[in-house]
């Protein structure tokens, strides 16, 4: 029976070839909703939102002094609200629509206010509403990460204006460059889930912000140790779990690519946490809780651009490298240069993102992501990755600097000395933690 079916099928193909197929018989199929893909993307969207609220809110909240914990958590929560509205109004359109003659640089205005987006509209095999909301969670967490560098001293009003403008003028265009059909996509830059778009972008903005804002009062002389590392380890754990939505969700399907992304994310994260722990143990004599969770986040960051392109071995090396590089950035580079990046956003996200983006070009496996890396004979991919890194750094740094200077001239950036000494919880929000 099986042989008979095979013969009939073969005969059918031969007859179609001989007689001519009906017009449109082999046309590309119209995309259809896949309920499995949709269910996975709904789950991934919730996981990525959890990374900011409560993940980043708790991770950052535990690392500041007690008098600033509510203000720090408030920043993440308020950013989630503000970016949601801005993404709906204009961010999604600038990132993911056709910009016409300017498409290499920015999208268009076709989806402003999400107009025309209906229940039946698809993005691939999932509803466009789900894709839009998934990308919205990326637009939420990226500005939220920046707040860690500005902690303890920036005016809440100025912060919201800055981050709102930054998302529209920096995040959305760079997202378009890489994922929306812009010039970095055309150049072949590999960024599966946001190494350039999210982490280098936020890390560079954090560094510029910390330098423009200046050091916290008492920096270098007062004890600024974290007030509650239990909050930070819970927040970091939520980031780790949520990151599966971040990386595996970026496959935008429930498939083998998502499975590999999940596997390499777990491996790189664990390797980076151990790498940071070991180097700190050797150099300082004791492994710290803050160190191992920082190492884990560094691994999550570094594997993000590579997660859809590398195999488990590549993930292991990327994780080890991320732990070492980010430890150096936070413990050696920052004190040497003297900038006050309060919670090491540049050291972890900026340097981790750069490390991961470069090593994506080294360890990319053609059988996994369709593009070979240096180890498979394609050394040019590393140069392409460097192009993406350079474009992101230059554009982000310039626009971030200009925004901060303009806002500083109009509104002021820092709270006054008395408010900073008292603490932002009470000074800005009229609340305290007992």
C-alpha positions as CSV (number, residue, x, y, z in Angstrom):
1,X,0.0,0.0,0.0
2,X,2.8,2.4,0.9
3,X,4.6,1.6,-2.4
4,X,1.4,2.2,-4.3
5,X,0.9,5.6,-2.8
6,X,4.4,6.5,-3.6
7,X,4.0,5.5,-7.3
8,X,0.7,7.4,-7.6
9,X,2.3,10.5,-6.1
10,X,5.3,10.3,-8.4
11,X,3.0,9.8,-11.4
12,X,1.0,12.8,-10.4
13,X,4.1,15.0,-10.3
14,X,5.2,13.7,-13.7
15,X,1.8,14.5,-15.3
16,X,1.8,18.0,-13.8
17,X,5.2,18.6,-15.3
18,X,4.1,17.2,-18.7
19,X,0.7,18.9,-18.9
20,X,1.7,22.2,-17.3
21,X,0.7,23.2,-13.8
22,X,-2.4,25.3,-13.2
23,X,-1.5,29.0,-12.9
24,X,-0.5,29.8,-9.3
25,X,-0.1,26.1,-8.4
26,X,3.4,26.7,-7.1
27,X,3.0,30.3,-6.0
28,X,4.1,31.1,-2.5
29,X,1.5,30.2,0.1
30,X,-0.3,32.9,1.9
31,X,1.0,33.0,5.5
32,X,-1.4,31.3,7.9
33,X,-1.8,31.7,11.6
34,X,0.1,29.0,13.5
35,X,-1.4,28.5,16.9
36,X,1.8,26.9,18.3
37,X,3.9,29.8,17.2
38,X,1.4,32.2,18.6
39,X,1.2,30.5,22.0
40,X,5.0,30.6,22.3
41,X,5.2,34.3,21.3
42,X,2.5,35.2,23.8
43,X,4.5,33.5,26.4
44,X,7.7,35.1,25.3
45,X,6.2,38.5,25.4
46,X,5.1,38.0,29.0
47,X,8.6,36.7,29.9
48,X,10.3,39.7,28.4
49,X,8.0,42.2,30.2
50,X,8.8,40.4,33.4
51,X,12.4,41.2,32.8
52,X,11.7,44.9,33.4
53,X,8.9,44.7,35.9
54,X,9.8,43.3,38.3
55,X,13.2,42.0,37.1
56,X,15.2,45.2,36.5
57,X,13.3,47.0,39.1
58,X,14.3,44.5,41.8
59,X,17.8,43.9,40.4
60,X,18.6,47.7,40.4
61,X,16.6,48.4,43.5
62,X,18.6,46.1,45.6
63,X,21.9,47.5,44.4
64,X,21.3,51.2,45.4
65,X,21.3,52.6,48.9
66,X,18.2,52.2,51.0
67,X,17.2,55.9,50.6
68,X,16.9,55.5,46.8
69,X,15.3,52.0,46.4
70,X,11.7,53.2,45.7
71,X,12.9,55.9,43.3
72,X,15.0,53.3,41.4
73,X,12.1,50.8,41.2
74,X,9.8,53.6,40.2
75,X,12.0,54.4,37.2
76,X,11.6,50.9,35.8
77,X,7.8,50.9,36.3
78,X,7.3,54.4,34.9
79,X,9.5,53.6,31.9
80,X,7.4,50.5,31.2
81,X,4.3,52.7,31.1
82,X,5.9,55.6,29.0
83,X,7.5,53.3,26.4
84,X,4.3,51.4,25.9
85,X,2.5,54.5,24.9
86,X,5.3,55.9,22.8
87,X,5.8,52.6,21.0
88,X,2.1,52.5,20.2
89,X,2.1,56.1,19.0
90,X,5.2,56.1,16.8
91,X,8.0,53.8,17.8
92,X,6.7,50.6,16.2
93,X,6.1,52.5,12.9
94,X,9.6,54.0,12.8
95,X,11.2,50.6,13.5
96,X,9.2,48.2,11.4
97,X,7.6,49.9,8.4
98,X,9.0,50.8,5.1
99,X,10.6,54.2,5.2
100,X,10.6,54.7,1.4
101,X,13.6,56.6,0.1
102,X,14.9,56.8,3.7
103,X,14.4,53.2,4.5
104,X,18.1,52.5,5.0
105,X,18.0,54.8,8.1
106,X,14.4,54.8,9.5
107,X,11.0,53.4,8.9
108,X,7.9,55.3,7.8
109,X,4.7,56.5,9.5
110,X,2.3,53.9,8.1
111,X,1.6,52.4,11.5
112,X,1.5,55.6,13.6
113,X,-1.1,54.9,16.4
114,X,-1.1,51.4,15.1
115,X,-3.7,52.4,12.6
116,X,-5.0,49.7,10.3
117,X,-3.7,46.9,12.5
118,X,-6.6,44.4,12.8
119,X,-7.3,41.1,14.4
120,X,-6.6,39.1,11.2
121,X,-3.3,40.9,10.3
122,X,-0.3,38.6,10.5
123,X,3.4,39.0,10.9
124,X,4.7,35.7,9.6
125,X,2.7,33.0,11.3
126,X,1.6,35.1,14.4
127,X,-0.8,38.0,14.7
128,X,0.9,41.3,14.1
129,X,-0.5,42.5,17.4
130,X,1.6,39.9,19.1
131,X,4.7,40.7,17.2
132,X,4.2,44.4,17.9
133,X,3.8,43.8,21.7
134,X,6.8,41.5,21.8
135,X,8.9,44.2,20.2
136,X,7.4,46.7,22.6
137,X,8.8,44.8,25.6
138,X,12.3,45.3,24.0
139,X,11.6,49.0,23.7
140,X,10.7,49.0,27.4
141,X,13.7,47.2,28.8
142,X,16.3,49.0,26.8
143,X,15.7,52.5,28.3
144,X,15.1,50.9,31.7
145,X,18.6,49.5,31.6
146,X,20.0,53.0,31.2
147,X,18.6,54.1,34.5
148,X,21.1,52.0,36.4
149,X,23.9,54.4,35.3
150,X,22.0,57.5,36.4
151,X,20.8,56.2,39.7
152,X,20.8,58.3,42.9
153,X,21.1,61.7,41.3
154,X,18.9,62.4,38.3
155,X,15.6,64.4,38.3
156,X,12.7,62.1,37.6
157,X,11.0,64.6,35.2
158,X,14.2,65.0,33.2
159,X,14.8,61.3,33.1
160,X,11.4,60.6,31.6
161,X,11.8,63.3,29.0
162,X,15.3,62.1,28.1
163,X,14.3,58.4,27.8
164,X,11.1,59.2,25.9
165,X,13.0,61.2,23.3
166,X,15.9,58.6,23.3
167,X,13.5,55.7,22.5
168,X,12.1,57.6,19.5
169,X,15.3,59.2,18.2
170,X,17.8,56.4,19.0
171,X,16.2,53.1,19.8
172,X,13.6,53.0,17.0
173,X,16.1,54.0,14.2
174,X,18.7,51.5,15.3
175,X,16.1,48.8,15.6
176,X,15.1,49.6,12.0
177,X,18.8,49.4,10.9
178,X,19.2,45.9,12.2
179,X,15.7,44.3,12.2
180,X,13.5,46.5,10.1
181,X,15.3,46.3,6.7
182,X,17.8,49.1,7.3
183,X,21.4,49.4,6.2
184,X,22.9,47.1,8.8
185,X,20.5,44.4,7.9
186,X,21.5,44.8,4.2
187,X,25.2,44.7,5.3
188,X,24.6,41.3,6.9
189,X,25.1,42.2,10.6
190,X,24.1,39.3,12.8
191,X,22.0,40.3,15.8
192,X,19.5,37.6,16.8
193,X,18.0,39.2,19.8
194,X,19.5,42.6,20.5
195,X,23.3,42.7,21.1
196,X,23.5,46.0,19.2
197,X,19.9,47.1,19.4
198,X,19.5,46.6,23.1
199,X,22.8,46.2,24.9
200,X,25.4,48.2,23.1
201,X,22.8,50.8,22.6
202,X,21.8,51.1,26.3
203,X,25.4,50.6,27.5
204,X,26.8,53.5,25.4
205,X,23.9,55.7,26.4
206,X,24.6,54.8,30.0
207,X,28.2,55.7,29.7
208,X,27.5,59.1,28.1
209,X,24.8,59.8,30.6
210,X,27.0,59.0,33.6
211,X,29.7,61.3,32.2
212,X,27.4,64.2,31.5
213,X,25.6,63.9,34.8
214,X,28.8,63.6,36.9
215,X,29.6,61.6,39.9
216,X,27.3,61.1,42.9
217,X,28.0,63.2,45.9
218,X,30.3,61.2,48.1
219,X,31.5,58.9,45.3
220,X,34.8,57.4,46.4
221,X,34.5,58.5,50.0
222,X,31.1,57.3,51.2
223,X,29.9,53.7,51.5
224,X,27.6,53.1,48.5
225,X,27.3,49.4,48.8
226,X,24.0,47.7,47.8
227,X,21.4,47.8,50.6
228,X,19.7,44.5,49.9
229,X,21.3,41.9,47.7
230,X,18.4,39.5,48.2
231,X,16.4,41.8,46.0
232,X,19.2,41.9,43.5
233,X,19.5,38.1,43.3
234,X,15.8,37.7,42.9
235,X,15.8,40.3,40.2
236,X,18.7,38.7,38.4
237,X,17.0,35.3,38.6
238,X,13.9,36.8,37.0
239,X,16.1,38.3,34.3
240,X,17.6,34.8,33.7
241,X,14.2,33.1,33.3
242,X,12.8,36.0,31.3
243,X,15.7,35.9,28.9
244,X,14.5,32.7,27.4
245,X,11.6,34.8,26.0
246,X,14.1,37.4,24.9
247,X,16.4,35.0,23.0
248,X,14.3,32.0,22.2
249,X,11.3,34.2,21.5
250,X,13.4,36.0,18.9
251,X,13.0,33.0,16.6
252,X,9.3,34.2,16.4
253,X,8.3,30.6,16.1
254,X,8.1,27.4,18.2
255,X,10.8,25.6,16.3
256,X,14.4,24.3,16.4
257,X,15.9,27.7,16.2
258,X,14.1,28.6,19.4
259,X,15.2,25.4,21.1
260,X,18.9,26.0,20.2
261,X,18.6,29.7,21.3
262,X,17.3,28.5,24.7
263,X,20.1,25.9,25.1
264,X,22.9,28.3,24.3
265,X,21.4,31.0,26.5
266,X,21.5,28.7,29.5
267,X,25.0,27.5,28.8
268,X,26.5,31.0,28.2
269,X,24.9,32.4,31.3
270,X,26.1,29.7,33.6
271,X,29.6,29.9,32.1
272,X,29.8,33.7,32.5
273,X,28.6,33.5,36.1
274,X,31.3,30.9,37.0
275,X,33.9,32.9,35.0
276,X,33.2,36.1,37.0
277,X,33.1,34.2,40.3
278,X,36.4,32.5,39.7
279,X,38.3,35.6,38.7
280,X,36.9,37.5,41.6
281,X,37.8,34.7,44.0
282,X,41.3,34.7,42.7
283,X,41.8,38.4,42.7
284,X,39.8,39.4,45.8
285,X,39.9,36.3,47.9
286,X,36.2,35.8,48.2
287,X,33.4,35.1,45.6
288,X,30.5,37.6,46.1
289,X,26.8,37.3,45.5
290,X,26.9,40.6,43.6
291,X,29.7,39.1,41.5
292,X,28.0,35.9,40.5
293,X,24.7,37.6,39.6
294,X,26.6,40.3,37.6
295,X,28.5,37.5,35.8
296,X,25.2,35.8,34.9
297,X,23.8,39.0,33.5
298,X,27.0,39.5,31.5
299,X,26.6,36.1,30.0
300,X,22.9,36.7,29.1
301,X,23.9,40.0,27.4
302,X,26.8,38.4,25.4
303,X,24.8,35.5,24.1
304,X,21.9,37.6,23.0
305,X,23.2,38.6,19.5
306,X,24.6,35.1,19.0
307,X,21.8,33.0,20.3
308,X,20.3,32.1,16.9
309,X,23.7,31.6,15.2
310,X,26.0,29.6,17.4
311,X,26.2,26.1,18.8
312,X,26.7,25.0,22.5
313,X,30.5,25.1,22.2
314,X,30.5,28.7,20.9
315,X,28.1,29.6,23.7
316,X,30.5,28.2,26.3
317,X,33.4,30.3,25.0
318,X,31.2,33.4,24.7
319,X,30.0,33.0,28.3
320,X,33.6,32.6,29.7
321,X,34.8,35.6,27.7
322,X,31.9,37.7,28.8
323,X,32.5,37.0,32.5
324,X,36.2,38.0,32.2
325,X,35.6,41.1,30.0
326,X,32.7,42.5,32.0
327,X,34.6,41.9,35.3
328,X,37.4,43.9,33.9
329,X,35.1,46.6,32.8
330,X,33.4,47.0,36.2
331,X,36.3,46.5,38.5
332,X,39.3,47.8,36.5
333,X,38.2,50.1,33.7
334,X,35.6,52.1,35.6
335,X,37.9,53.1,38.5
336,X,40.8,53.8,36.1
337,X,38.7,56.2,34.0
338,X,36.9,57.7,36.9
339,X,33.3,57.8,35.6
340,X,30.4,57.0,38.0
341,X,28.3,54.4,36.2
342,X,26.3,53.7,39.4
343,X,25.3,50.1,38.6
344,X,27.8,49.2,35.9
345,X,25.5,49.4,32.9
346,X,28.3,50.1,30.5
347,X,30.6,47.5,32.1
348,X,28.0,44.7,31.8
349,X,25.7,45.7,28.9
350,X,28.0,47.8,26.8
351,X,31.1,45.7,27.0
352,X,29.1,42.4,27.2
353,X,27.1,43.4,24.1
354,X,30.3,44.3,22.2
355,X,31.9,41.0,23.2
356,X,28.9,39.0,22.1
357,X,28.5,40.8,18.8
358,X,32.2,40.3,17.9
359,X,32.2,36.6,18.9
360,X,29.0,36.0,17.0
361,X,31.1,36.7,13.9
362,X,33.7,34.2,15.1
363,X,31.5,31.3,16.2
364,X,28.5,31.6,13.8
365,X,27.5,28.2,12.4
366,X,26.0,28.1,8.9
367,X,23.9,25.0,9.7
368,X,22.3,26.8,12.6
369,X,21.7,30.4,11.5
370,X,22.5,30.3,7.8
371,X,25.7,32.3,8.0
372,X,29.2,30.9,8.7
373,X,31.6,32.7,11.0
374,X,35.4,32.9,11.2
375,X,35.8,29.3,12.4
376,X,34.0,28.2,9.3
377,X,36.2,30.2,7.0
378,X,34.1,33.5,6.8
379,X,36.5,36.0,8.5
380,X,34.7,38.8,6.8
381,X,31.7,38.3,9.2
382,X,33.8,39.7,12.0
383,X,34.4,42.9,10.0
384,X,30.6,43.2,9.3
385,X,30.0,42.8,13.1
386,X,32.5,45.6,13.8
387,X,30.6,47.8,11.3
388,X,27.4,47.3,13.3
389,X,29.1,47.9,16.6
390,X,30.7,51.1,15.3
391,X,27.5,52.5,13.7
392,X,25.6,51.9,16.9
393,X,28.2,53.4,19.2
394,X,28.7,56.6,17.1
395,X,25.1,57.3,16.5
396,X,23.9,56.5,20.0
397,X,26.7,58.5,21.7
398,X,26.2,61.6,19.6
399,X,22.4,61.8,19.9
400,X,22.4,60.8,23.6
401,X,24.9,63.6,24.4
402,X,22.9,66.2,22.5
403,X,19.6,65.2,24.2
404,X,21.2,65.4,27.6
405,X,22.7,68.7,27.0
406,X,19.5,70.2,25.6
407,X,17.4,68.8,28.5
408,X,20.0,70.0,31.0
409,X,19.8,73.5,29.6
410,X,16.0,73.6,29.6
411,X,15.1,71.5,32.7
412,X,18.2,70.7,34.5
413,X,19.4,67.1,35.0
414,X,20.4,66.6,38.6
415,X,18.5,67.0,41.9
416,X,20.0,69.6,44.2
417,X,22.5,68.6,46.9
418,X,20.0,68.5,49.7
419,X,17.6,66.2,47.8
420,X,20.5,63.9,46.9
421,X,21.7,63.7,50.5
422,X,18.2,63.1,51.8
423,X,17.5,60.4,49.2
424,X,15.3,60.4,46.1
425,X,12.6,58.3,47.7
426,X,11.5,61.0,50.0
427,X,12.7,64.0,48.0
428,X,11.1,63.1,44.7
429,X,8.2,60.8,45.7
430,X,7.5,61.6,49.4
431,X,7.9,57.9,50.4
432,X,10.4,55.9,52.3
433,X,11.2,52.2,53.0
434,X,11.2,51.4,56.7
